[in-house]
């Protein structure tokens, strides 16, 4: 295909770093799947059907499938301009869908630690819906129809030296929701530790949620900055890691909830066979855990 000199230079500059970064993110995601597969089988596959189980499988394997598609396109040498343009649209839509899926998991955590506070979740969901509608309208009105070049002779993959910075808004809209959710969880963490409030289980829920919030937000922020300040040929260099981090953290968050539920159930079952003089110790260790665990189960059932 004939390209202008500057466009060709931009495409050449972007090809190797973006490909290597995407392959590395896929390798990281496969590794994470491998080391958590035993826990997945034990805590997910043997569970009865539920919304939480469906959400886990969707998040875990949709992200993996999307990265496999991205790597396949990166090393394909016979794609048309139309296919390349469609691929960039697919990336924008799929990463938005994956982020929304992870946000549902995070909302479930917030819902659990705030003791089934529906108004809070409705408010956060309303913010998410408004930002999503605004971004879709902007895309529909202002995005150019042609978003990528097909493979150049001797090279593979699609290139997007003219990709609009408007695509970066898909990270902005998710970042807004993440900030709101993270603020809710940080406030709960502050209350928990300042007043020594809640059970050890509640503290675990709060701490690992904050860690996951921070990781996902860092990936969103990195991609947002790249879209708005990086050279045009490098705007997609960290996109694969957005898939990997969102998929890993989202699925691990649910897996942690499943493991905690199973552990609590085991303690409950053991209490039926525990001498009465030991039950008081178990109850003290599990003080206030029952309502937290119940809300966690409700959000994923």
TIMAR-64641 format. One record per residue: residue in one letter; x, y, z of N, C-alpha, C in turn. Coordinates in steps of 0.001 Angstrom, whole numbers. Example, Ala and Ser with C-alpha at 12.3 -4.5 7.8 and 13.67 -1.06 7.14 Angstrom:
! TIMAR-64641
MARFI  resn      n.X      n.Y      n.Z     ca.X     ca.Y     ca.Z      c.X      c.Y      c.Z
MARFI     A    13190    -5690     7800    12300    -4500     7800    13200    -3300     7800
MARFI     S    12850    -2250     7080    13670    -1060     7140    12900       30     7870
! end
This chain:
! TIMAR-64641
MARFI  resn      n.X      n.Y      n.Z     ca.X     ca.Y     ca.Z      c.X      c.Y      c.Z
MARFI     X      860    -1197        0        0        0        0      893     1242        0
MARFI     X      478     2286     -696     1257     3514     -776      879     4429      382
MARFI     X     1889     4834     1174     1666     5726     2299     2575     6917     2171
MARFI     X     2202     8006     2799     3074     9166     2842     4316     8818     3649
MARFI     X     5399     9591     3399     6647     9285     4098     6512     9335     5600
MARFI     X     5846    10370     6126     5704    10513     7571     4854     9400     8168
MARFI     X     3781     9013     7471     2919     7941     7953     3666     6616     7993
MARFI     X     4490     6372     6965     5270     5139     6920     6274     5091     8063
MARFI     X     6933     6202     8328     7893     6255     9433     7190     5982    10762
MARFI     X     6025     6596    10946     5266     6399    12181     4871     4942    12349
MARFI     X     4415     4329    11253     4021     2924    11303     5199     2034    11658
MARFI     X     6343     2284    11048     7537     1488    11318     7996     1637    12761
MARFI     X     7897     2861    13289     8324     3092    14665     7437     2370    15674
MARFI     X     6180     2171    15313     5239     1592    16266     5181       73    16226
MARFI     X     5612     -545    15151     5353    -1962    14951     5995    -2858    15994
MARFI     X     7309    -2771    16194     7983    -3698    17102     7591    -3503    18561
MARFI     X     7665    -2279    19128     7306    -2125    20548     5882    -2558    20859
MARFI     X     4936    -2207    19989     3537    -2557    20239     3338    -4058    20187
MARFI     X     3943    -4722    19205     3821    -6175    19093     4420    -6877    20300
MARFI     X     5630    -6482    20672     6298    -7122    21803     5523    -6907    23094
MARFI     X     4976    -5718    23256     4201    -5428    24456     2924    -6275    24507
MARFI     X     2256    -6433    23371     1034    -7232    23322     1323    -8701    23603
MARFI     X     2396    -9220    23005     2782   -10609    23258     3137   -10814    24729
MARFI     X     3857    -9853    25313     4234    -9955    26728     3004    -9949    27630
MARFI     X     2021    -9114    27308      801    -9069    28123       24   -10372    28017
MARFI     X        7   -10984    26818     -661   -12275    26657       63   -13356    27457
MARFI     X     1406   -13346    27418     2180   -14321    28194     1901   -14175    29691
MARFI     X     1828   -12925    30155     1520   -12670    31561      150   -13216    31926
MARFI     X     -842   -12991    31061    -2203   -13434    31338    -2291   -14955    31348
MARFI     X    -1618   -15615    30400    -1614   -17085    30369     -953   -17632    31629
MARFI     X      140   -16998    32054      825   -17431    33275     -101   -17313    34485
MARFI     X     -825   -16192    34582    -1745   -16014    35698    -2852   -17053    35666
MARFI     X    -3369   -17352    34477    -4386   -18401    34354    -3837   -19735    34831
MARFI     X    -2591   -20012    34487    -1994   -21303    34841    -1827   -21458    36353
MARFI     X    -1342   -20419    37031    -1062   -20550    38460    -2324   -20470    39316
MARFI     X    -3431   -20020    38740    -4680   -19951    39503    -5704   -20975    39019
MARFI     X    -5294   -21852    38102    -6259   -22787    37522    -6780   -23774    38570
MARFI     X    -5893   -24241    39467    -6340   -25157    40516    -7408   -24503    41389
MARFI     X    -7174   -23258    41768    -8154   -22539    42590    -9446   -22316    41810
MARFI     X    -9326   -22075    40514   -10525   -21896    39675   -11365   -23163    39654
MARFI     X   -10722   -24306    39449   -11442   -25581    39411   -12120   -25860    40745
MARFI     X   -11380   -25624    41846   -11897   -25945    43176   -13034   -25025    43612
MARFI     X   -12942   -23742    43235   -13884   -22762    43776   -14920   -22255    42783
MARFI     X   -14722   -22536    41493   -15649   -22016    40486   -16370   -23140    39753
MARFI     X   -15600   -24055    39175   -16224   -25072    38322   -17129   -26013    39098
MARFI     X   -16833   -26199    40379   -17669   -27089    41184   -18830   -26370    41859
MARFI     X   -18945   -25080    41621   -20041   -24319    42204   -21299   -24461    41358
MARFI     X   -22466   -24354    41980   -23701   -24321    41178   -23755   -23046    40349
MARFI     X   -24566   -23063    39316   -24678   -21899    38443   -25149   -20668    39197
MARFI     X   -24497   -19537    38943   -24867   -18284    39599   -24380   -17137    38734
MARFI     X   -24844   -15940    39048   -24388   -14757    38323   -22894   -14561    38504
MARFI     X   -22408   -14794    39723   -20991   -14645    39986   -20141   -15592    39159
MARFI     X   -20574   -16828    39019   -19829   -17811    38227   -19789   -17397    36763
MARFI     X   -20924   -16963    36234   -20982   -16516    34838   -20081   -15305    34632
MARFI     X   -20126   -14364    35571   -19309   -13154    35457   -17823   -13493    35512
MARFI     X   -17447   -14446    36357   -16046   -14874    36442   -15575   -15465    35117
MARFI     X   -16344   -16402    34580   -15949   -17068    33333   -15880   -16048    32195
MARFI     X   -16848   -15151    32138   -16864   -14132    31092   -15638   -13235    31170
MARFI     X   -15382   -12681    32355   -14245   -11771    32525   -12922   -12462    32242
MARFI     X   -12760   -13653    32753   -11492   -14376    32646   -11170   -14758    31207
MARFI     X   -12183   -15231    30483   -11900   -15768    29155   -12207   -14802    28019
MARFI     X   -13016   -13789    28271   -13195   -12756    27261   -11917   -11947    27102
MARFI     X   -11287   -11592    28215   -10014   -10872    28147    -8941   -11671    27457
MARFI     X    -8851   -12961    27773    -7864   -13836    27136    -8118   -13941    25638
MARFI     X    -9369   -14140    25246    -9709   -14254    23824    -9385   -12964    23070
MARFI     X    -9664   -11834    23692    -9393   -10551    23039    -7904   -10353    22802
MARFI     X    -7080   -10758    23761    -5634   -10628    23590    -5106   -11589    22530
MARFI     X    -5667   -12778    22464    -5262   -13731    21423    -5573   -13162    20040
MARFI     X    -6745   -12534    19901    -7108   -11901    18628    -6113   -10792    18290
MARFI     X    -5755    -9979    19282    -4822    -8875    19051    -3457    -9386    18593
MARFI     X    -2974   -10450    19214    -1682   -11018    18817    -1769   -11620    17415
MARFI     X    -2876   -12301    17128    -3044   -12903    15800    -3031   -11832    14711
MARFI     X    -3726   -10725    14952    -3745    -9634    13977    -2356    -9025    13827
MARFI     X    -1628    -8909    14929     -299    -8295    14895      677    -9039    13990
MARFI     X      465   -10339    13824     1402   -11136    13030      779   -11654    11737
MARFI     X     -366   -11065    11366    -1029   -11448    10117     -595   -10499     9010
MARFI     X     -365   -11052     7826      225   -10238     6748     -706   -10007     5563
MARFI     X    -1973   -10340     5667    -2847   -10168     4502    -4223    -9643     4903
MARFI     X    -4233    -8518     5585    -5486    -7913     6026    -5786    -6671     5201
MARFI     X    -7047    -6449     4930    -7455    -5283     4151    -7604    -4067     5049
MARFI     X    -7739    -2889     4418    -7965    -1649     5174    -9256    -1726     5975
MARFI     X   -10281    -2339     5394   -11567    -2461     6071   -11447    -3328     7318
MARFI     X   -10717    -4433     7199   -10522    -5325     8347    -9732    -4621     9451
MARFI     X    -8690    -3877     9054    -7889    -3160    10047    -8711    -2098    10767
MARFI     X    -9531    -1381    10026   -10389     -385    10652   -11353    -1048    11629
MARFI     X   -11926    -2177    11204   -12827    -2924    12083   -12126    -3443    13328
MARFI     X   -10847    -3820    13163   -10087    -4321    14304    -9905    -3244    15362
MARFI     X    -9623    -2005    14936    -9444     -938    15920   -10762     -589    16604
MARFI     X   -11860     -676    15851   -13162     -499    16492   -13409    -1608    17517
MARFI     X   -13058    -2846    17143   -13219    -3981    18055   -12423    -3767    19340
MARFI     X   -11194    -3260    19216   -10389    -3023    20410   -11049    -1996    21331
MARFI     X   -11561     -919    20755   -12208      118    21565   -13443     -432    22272
MARFI     X   -14247    -1212    21553   -15481    -1748    22138   -15181    -2843    23150
MARFI     X   -14260    -3749    22806   -13985    -4881    23690   -13345    -4445    25004
MARFI     X   -12450    -3452    24946   -11829    -3006    26194   -12846    -2284    27069
MARFI     X   -13811    -1596    26428   -14882     -957    27201   -15760    -2002    27870
MARFI     X   -16120    -3052    27119   -16950    -4129    27667   -16230    -4825    28821
MARFI     X   -14936    -5096    28651   -14176    -5756    29710   -14102    -4878    30959
MARFI     X   -13864    -3584    30768   -13801    -2679    31919   -15143    -2597    32645
MARFI     X   -16233    -2588    31874   -17558    -2567    32505   -17774    -3841    33321
MARFI     X   -17343    -4984    32776   -17493    -6258    33494   -16737    -6230    34813
MARFI     X   -15518    -5697    34783   -14724    -5611    36012   -15361    -4626    36988
MARFI     X   -15911    -3548    36460   -16557    -2569    37341   -17770    -3166    38046
MARFI     X   -18476    -4074    37377   -19597    -4759    38033   -19090    -5550    39233
MARFI     X   -17933    -6205    39075   -17341    -6961    40178   -16957    -6015    41318
MARFI     X   -16355    -4898    40960   -15949    -3933    41977   -17159    -3323    42681
MARFI     X   -18217    -3063    41921   -19447    -2563    42532   -20019    -3578    43512
MARFI     X   -19904    -4863    43170   -20389    -5905    44084   -19621    -5868    45392
MARFI     X   -18309    -5619    45325   -17504    -5493    46536   -17957    -4297    47373
MARFI     X   -18136    -3164    46717   -18582    -1973    47441   -19955    -2221    48061
MARFI     X   -20826    -2849    47301   -22166    -3188    47793   -22074    -4064    49034
MARFI     X   -21122    -5014    49033   -20969    -5925    50168   -20492    -5202    51412
MARFI     X   -19413    -4418    51287   -18822    -3796    52479   -19674    -2640    52997
MARFI     X   -20572    -2106    52169   -21485    -1056    52636   -22846    -1630    53032
MARFI     X   -22856    -2928    53300   -24047    -3580    53860   -25289    -3391    52992
MARFI     X   -25127    -3759    51711   -26255    -3736    50761   -26855    -2351    50552
MARFI     X   -26005    -1342    50458   -26470       30    50250   -26818      231    48770
MARFI     X   -28077       94    48443   -28522      170    47050   -28402     1584    46489
MARFI     X   -28644     2585    47311   -28554     3957    46811   -27149     4271    46324
MARFI     X   -26155     3794    47057   -24771     4025    46669   -24471     3385    45323
MARFI     X   -24881     2142    45160   -24610     1433    43911   -25386     2040    42756
MARFI     X   -26633     2436    42991   -27406     3088    41940   -26741     4383    41504
MARFI     X   -26184     5118    42468   -25497     6368    42137   -24261     6126    41282
MARFI     X   -23442     5130    41672   -22232     4810    40907   -22603     4300    39519
MARFI     X   -23612     3430    39455   -24053     2904    38161   -24589     4023    37277
MARFI     X   -25251     5003    37878   -25754     6136    37103   -24631     6968    36509
MARFI     X   -23570     7183    37298   -22404     7902    36785   -21788     7150    35617
MARFI     X   -21681     5833    35760   -21092     5002    34694   -21933     5070    33425
MARFI     X   -23234     5006    33572   -24114     5027    32415   -24023     6358    31684
MARFI     X   -24007     7451    32426   -23928     8776    31814   -22625     8933    31031
MARFI     X   -21497     8541    31644   -20209     8672    30943   -20167     7792    29700
MARFI     X   -20747     6606    29791   -20756     5704    28637   -21552     6299    27483
MARFI     X   -22743     6835    27779   -23579     7427    26733   -22878     8617    26085
MARFI     X   -22245     9449    26902   -21546    10625    26376   -20432    10198    25421
MARFI     X   -19643     9192    25795   -18529     8740    24961   -19036     8146    23657
MARFI     X   -20093     7336    23716   -20644     6728    22500   -21117     7811    21532
MARFI     X   -21775     8847    22063   -22250     9947    21211   -21068    10666    20565
MARFI     X   -20023    10919    21336   -18828    11591    20792   -18192    10743    19700
MARFI     X   -18067     9451    19953   -17502     8547    18929   -18324     8596    17647
MARFI     X   -19642     8492    17803   -20518     8446    16633   -20444     9740    15814
MARFI     X   -20267    10867    16481   -20291    12153    15783   -18943    12569    15208
MARFI     X   -17856    12201    15887   -16574    12811    15532   -15473    11852    15084
MARFI     X   -15624    10546    15313   -14555     9645    14895   -14519     9512    13372
MARFI     X   -13339     9547    12764   -13239     9367    11320   -13531     7923    10934
MARFI     X   -14028     7684     9714   -14362     6316     9295   -13140     5430     9117
MARFI     X   -12023     5956     8672   -10820     5153     8462    -9864     5329     9618
MARFI     X    -9544     4218    10324    -8771     4329    11555    -7449     3577    11513
MARFI     X    -7153     2874    10438    -5918     2116    10432    -5473     1730     9040
MARFI     X    -4174     1558     8878    -3615     1097     7616    -3491     -427     7645
MARFI     X    -3653    -1075     6524    -3425    -2520     6461    -1928    -2799     6469
MARFI     X    -1521    -4082     6491     -106    -4417     6512      671    -3797     5346
MARFI     X     1902    -3402     5635     2802    -2846     4638     3716    -3969     4162
MARFI     X     4142    -3937     2936     5010    -4984     2386     6191    -5228     3304
MARFI     X     6368    -6488     3671     7483    -6867     4525     7185    -6792     6002
MARFI     X     6024    -6223     6371     5641    -6120     7772     4298    -6799     7989
MARFI     X     3954    -7032     9244     2672    -7658     9560     1889    -6774    10519
MARFI     X      584    -7023    10577     -263    -6302    11510     -879    -5054    10916
MARFI     X    -1734    -4408    11698    -2369    -3163    11305    -1718    -2010    12065
MARFI     X    -1741     -829    11467    -1100      341    12049    -2097     1484    12145
MARFI     X    -1925     2280    13187    -2884     3354    13427    -2195     4684    13692
MARFI     X    -1358     5143    12782     -707     6431    13003    -1673     7601    13017
MARFI     X    -2885     7396    12473    -3870     8481    12474    -5022     8213    13437
MARFI     X    -4849     7239    14348    -5911     6936    15301    -6277     8177    16109
MARFI     X    -7556     8477    16186    -8012     9661    16896    -7801     9530    18401
MARFI     X    -7431    10644    19027    -7300    10642    20484    -8644    10441    21168
MARFI     X    -9726    10544    20388   -11046    10309    20969   -11188     8887    21479
MARFI     X   -10407     7952    20915   -10456     6592    21420    -9970     6537    22875
MARFI     X    -9123     7475    23252    -8643     7510    24627    -9740     7774    25636
MARFI     X   -10876     8278    25163   -11988     8547    26069   -12577     7278    26655
MARFI     X   -12338     6123    25998   -12846     4876    26560   -12149     4557    27876
MARFI     X   -10913     5045    28040   -10211     4871    29312   -10638     5932    30315
MARFI     X   -10938     7124    29830   -11366     8196    30722   -12675     7835    31411
MARFI     X   -13635     7305    30650   -14930     6987    31237   -14809     5901    32301
MARFI     X   -13950     4910    32065   -13735     3879    33080   -12985     4447    34271
MARFI     X   -12035     5354    34009   -11274     5948    35095   -12144     6735    36055
MARFI     X   -13151     7429    35525   -14065     8195    36382   -14776     7261    37354
MARFI     X   -15279     6144    36835   -15974     5181    37695   -15027     4576    38712
MARFI     X   -13803     4259    38280   -12818     3678    39198   -12517     4629    40353
MARFI     X   -12403     5911    40062   -12115     6891    41107   -13242     6913    42137
MARFI     X   -14476     6893    41662   -15618     6911    42577   -15634     5651    43444
MARFI     X   -15443     4486    42816   -15454     3226    43560   -14285     3154    44547
MARFI     X   -13123     3598    44101   -11950     3569    44971   -12133     4497    46165
MARFI     X   -12738     5662    45944   -12998     6591    47039   -13929     5956    48084
MARFI     X   -14937     5246    47602   -15855     4552    48524   -15104     3521    49359
MARFI     X   -14224     2750    48702   -13507     1706    49412   -12452     2290    50359
MARFI     X   -11781     3365    49954   -10797     3999    50827   -11462     4575    52072
MARFI     X   -12643     5146    51901   -13374     5658    53063   -13711     4527    54026
MARFI     X   -14163     3413    53478   -14475     2261    54329   -13216     1734    55007
MARFI     X   -12094     1740    54293   -10823     1297    54888   -10435     2217    56048
MARFI     X   -10610     3517    55867   -10270     4486    56914   -11138     4260    58152
MARFI     X   -12438     4066    57950   -13354     3813    59065   -12987     2515    59761
MARFI     X   -12684     1490    58978   -12380      175    59533   -11168      207    60446
MARFI     X   -10110      881    60002    -8874      883    60779    -8856     1960    61867
MARFI     X    -9538     3051    61652    -9567     4092    62680   -10321     3631    63909
MARFI     X   -11461     2960    63695   -12293     2535    64808   -12193     1038    65077
MARFI     X   -11256      375    64378   -11101    -1074    64519   -12447    -1770    64335
MARFI     X   -13132    -1326    63293   -14506    -1773    63046   -14516    -3006    62148
MARFI     X   -15397    -3935    62439   -15612    -5064    61545   -14730    -6251    61857
MARFI     X   -15015    -7348    61172   -14323    -8609    61377   -13050    -8669    60548
MARFI     X   -12183    -9661    60801   -11018    -9859    59932   -11417   -10061    58478
MARFI     X   -12557   -10697    58259   -13031   -10910    56899   -13328    -9593    56202
MARFI     X   -13976    -8671    56922   -14262    -7357    56341   -12966    -6636    55991
MARFI     X   -11964    -6736    56858   -10691    -6074    56601   -10005    -6650    55367
MARFI     X   -10110    -7968    55190    -9534    -8594    53994   -10238    -8087    52746
MARFI     X   -11560    -8010    52805   -12336    -7505    51670   -11910    -6087    51296
MARFI     X   -11732    -5245    52298   -11378    -3854    52045    -9968    -3730    51485
MARFI     X    -9003    -4426    52115    -7604    -4291    51719    -7374    -4792    50302
MARFI     X    -7826    -6009    49985    -7546    -6502    48632    -8338    -5744    47577
MARFI     X    -9500    -5192    47965   -10254    -4379    47015    -9487    -3110    46658
MARFI     X    -8893    -2458    47659    -8109    -1247    47408    -6924    -1564    46495
MARFI     X    -6259    -2694    46736    -5125    -3102    45896    -5571    -3304    44451
MARFI     X    -6685    -3980    44268    -7182    -4231    42918    -7627    -2943    42246
MARFI     X    -8299    -2061    43001    -8697     -762    42458    -7472      -10    41946
MARFI     X    -6431       27    42771    -5226      773    42415    -4567      204    41167
MARFI     X    -4511    -1116    41051    -3875    -1757    39891    -4630    -1456    38611
MARFI     X    -5942    -1592    38655    -6750    -1353    37463    -6713      124    37079
MARFI     X    -6770      999    38077    -6724     2434    37779    -5376     2820    37178
MARFI     X    -4286     2208    37653    -2958     2497    37097    -2895     2132    35620
MARFI     X    -3489      999    35255    -3504      598    33846    -4326     1564    33012
MARFI     X    -5466     1987    33546    -6308     2954    32834    -5592     4285    32656
MARFI     X    -4932     4748    33708    -4234     6027    33641    -3088     5979    32635
MARFI     X    -2356     4866    32625    -1249     4718    31675    -1737     4805    30241
MARFI     X    -2803     4085    29926    -3329     4112    28565    -3903     5472    28213
MARFI     X    -4540     6131    29167    -5080     7471    28908    -3962     8448    28562
MARFI     X    -2897     8434    29351    -1774     9334    29095    -1120     9033    27749
MARFI     X     -982     7760    27421     -376     7391    26137    -1209     7922    24968
MARFI     X    -2527     7824    25076    -3385     8276    23989    -3288     9779    23772
MARFI     X    -3041    10528    24832    -3084    11975    24704    -1711    12640    24595
MARFI     X     -625    11953    25020      674    12611    24970     1746    11816    24233
MARFI     X     1525    10536    23960     2546     9729    23285     2529    10001    21782
MARFI     X     3627     9699    21091     3627     9783    19625     2520     8910    19050
MARFI     X     1951     9343    17935      799     8650    17366     1037     7153    17148
MARFI     X     2271     6791    16829     2536     5381    16556     2622     4515    17785
MARFI     X     2640     5110    18971     2818     4336    20196     1613     4388    21128
MARFI     X      492     4903    20633     -662     5062    21523    -1234     3724    21979
MARFI     X     -992     2666    21214    -1561     1355    21550     -575      444    22258
MARFI     X      588      937    22631     1633       62    23145     1254     -616    24460
MARFI     X      416       31    25269       38     -551    26564    -1377    -1107    26573
MARFI     X    -2026    -1141    25418    -3413    -1600    25397    -3527    -3058    25825
MARFI     X    -2574    -3886    25394    -2604    -5283    25787    -2556    -5462    27299
MARFI     X    -1815    -4572    27964    -1724    -4661    29414    -3008    -4225    30098
MARFI     X    -3782    -3368    29448    -5098    -3018    29997    -5997    -4254    30014
MARFI     X    -5981    -5021    28898    -6718    -6290    28876    -6230    -7208    29991
MARFI     X    -4904    -7378    30078    -4327    -8338    31013    -4613    -7970    32461
MARFI     X    -4423    -6693    32807    -4631    -6260    34195    -6107    -6341    34570
MARFI     X    -6980    -5854    33699    -8417    -5899    33994    -8897    -7340    34141
MARFI     X    -8455    -8201    33230    -8861    -9608    33277    -8325   -10286    34527
MARFI     X    -7046   -10071    34830    -6413   -10716    35981    -7026   -10238    37292
MARFI     X    -7109    -8931    37462    -7604    -8390    38715    -9094    -8673    38911
MARFI     X    -9861    -8559    37843   -11288    -8835    37957   -11565   -10278    38342
MARFI     X   -10908   -11223    37660   -11132   -12631    37960   -10577   -13004    39331
MARFI     X    -9434   -12429    39706    -8875   -12726    41030    -9756   -12154    42144
MARFI     X   -10379   -11027    41896   -11274   -10443    42886   -12451   -11375    43158
MARFI     X   -13037   -11901    42085   -14131   -12851    42250   -13644   -14151    42865
MARFI     X   -12479   -14616    42430   -11935   -15863    42965   -11692   -15737    44466
MARFI     X   -11223   -14578    44889   -11023   -14336    46318   -12340   -14401    47073
MARFI     X   -13397   -13824    46485   -14711   -13876    47122   -15202   -15310    47241
MARFI     X   -14993   -16101    46175   -15405   -17502    46207   -14647   -18276    47289
MARFI     X   -13334   -18029    47378   -12524   -18732    48376   -12949   -18377    49788
MARFI     X   -13240   -17091    50021   -13674   -16664    51349   -15032   -17255    51697
MARFI     X   -15910   -17337    50707   -17217   -17943    50925   -17069   -19412    51282
MARFI     X   -16214   -20125    50548   -15994   -21549    50815   -15385   -21754    52195
MARFI     X   -14439   -20869    52576   -13790   -20987    53880   -14796   -20751    55005
MARFI     X   -15660   -19757    54809   -16672   -19473    55829   -17661   -20624    55944
MARFI     X   -17996   -21227    54796   -18912   -22351    54811   -18303   -23538    55549
MARFI     X   -16994   -23743    55353   -16307   -24827    56054   -16335   -24600    57562
MARFI     X   -16122   -23353    57992   -16177   -23046    59416   -17577   -23281    59970
MARFI     X   -18589   -22923    59172   -19967   -23137    59606   -20268   -24617    59745
MARFI     X   -19818   -25404    58761   -20045   -26848    58808   -19316   -27480    59982
MARFI     X   -18096   -27014    60263   -17324   -27569    61367   -17949   -27251    62710
MARFI     X   -18666   -26125    62790   -19257   -25728    64073   -20291   -26727    64551
MARFI     X   -20902   -27460    63595   -21885   -28457    63984   -21238   -29640    64694
MARFI     X   -19941   -29799    64485   -19233   -30934    65072   -18194   -30478    66091
MARFI     X   -18281   -29231    66545   -17304   -28677    67471   -17881   -28639    68881
MARFI     X   -17105   -29079    69886   -17584   -29013    71276   -17987   -27591    71648
MARFI     X   -18971   -27477    72504   -19529   -26167    72844   -18508   -25235    73476
MARFI     X   -17519   -25799    74222   -16550   -24919    74882   -15599   -24261    73888
MARFI     X   -15566   -24744    72600   -14735   -24119    71589   -15511   -23151    70702
MARFI     X   -16833   -23250    70736   -17644   -22418    69845   -17487   -20939    70147
MARFI     X   -17307   -20593    71434   -17173   -19175    71781   -15957   -18560    71119
MARFI     X   -14839   -19312    71031   -13645   -18792    70372   -13891   -18570    68901
MARFI     X   -14587   -19505    68266   -14876   -19376    66835   -15752   -18164    66587
MARFI     X   -16746   -17975    67455   -17655   -16841    67271   -16918   -15520    67464
MARFI     X   -15997   -15474    68419   -15235   -14244    68639   -14365   -13920    67431
MARFI     X   -13754   -14959    66831   -12912   -14738    65660   -13744   -14306    64463
MARFI     X   -14981   -14771    64417   -15837   -14439    63280   -16811   -13324    63567
MARFI     X   -16544   -12534    64602   -17461   -11453    64994   -17755   -10528    63825
MARFI     X   -19021   -10294    63596   -19510    -9414    62525   -19227    -9941    61133
MARFI     X   -18710   -11170    61008   -18384   -11685    59673   -19613   -12143    58932
MARFI     X   -20615   -12611    59677   -21737   -13244    59012   -22465   -12295    58074
MARFI     X   -22712   -11037    58511   -23463   -10131    57640   -22641    -9705    56442
MARFI     X   -21310    -9577    56618   -20460    -9224    55484   -20441   -10348    54481
MARFI     X   -20270   -11590    54991   -20208   -12724    54076   -21537   -12907    53358
MARFI     X   -22626   -12674    54111   -23931   -12819    53492   -24097   -11840    52324
MARFI     X   -23682   -10590    52524   -23821    -9621    51454   -22915    -9968    50287
MARFI     X   -21715   -10525    50575   -20826   -10940    49495   -21459   -12020    48667
MARFI     X   -22094   -12967    49352   -22743   -14056    48621   -23902   -13529    47803
MARFI     X   -24680   -12608    48375   -25824   -12071    47653   -25406   -11381    46359
MARFI     X   -24282   -10698    46383   -23879    -9938    45207   -23376   -10810    44086
MARFI     X   -23048   -12074    44367   -22508   -12934    43322   -23407   -14122    43051
MARFI     X   -24556   -14224    43776   -25420   -15383    43587   -26336   -15214    42389
! end
